[in-house]
């Protein structure tokens, strides 16, 4: 386990492979751990990184109340890059991490070379009603104090995925605090990226599972309805909220091609999509 200190708070991260860097961001209730199979695949050609957001996984959970928001997580991404000596990087984010990835790409286009958002809410109202319930302090408190409830919920989110570390992924789902759970969902619910999307000028890949019951798949339509030449939208018909675990072979092929494609070709592919 590797750690660095950012703003006097410990941040846990993992890395695989050699080459140009790629940074993976996890979603709510998650940690770097569920990205591991994808990171190992991509690490054939890249140096892959993933860290745990403040309040999640094995990162610091003390004095984090003000740190738990989409904007502050975006700041954490940049601070992580600074700490690791990485000037510019592709971002790959899932769910909450996808929202953070898009926010970071919009705010810091000089630091993000391309961005892939998987199952990401663009508008906070797209979250399922079950997820929105955790914005209530009594619900988030119950989840934090009764880990079996959280594990049951995350097991339902994951579905029948084929991952040898399934138990480890579930174990990490019970590490967030009550504050982390509630504030993260609250920040997502109150975020609407639509007014900022026109500022997204780098190559962008949007992936959604057509059967996603956590984030409404209609979030992909937001991009399809816009004339965004750099953006490619890919809907995976058999996937729910975790396409990289539901259909890993197809997902890895699409993501790897996106990361490997030169910028000019990425723009041409997006225009043809």
Order of alpha helices (4+ residues) and beta strands (2+ residues): beta-beta-beta-alpha-beta-alpha-beta-alpha-beta-alpha-alpha-alpha-alpha-alpha-beta-alpha-beta-alpha-alpha-alpha
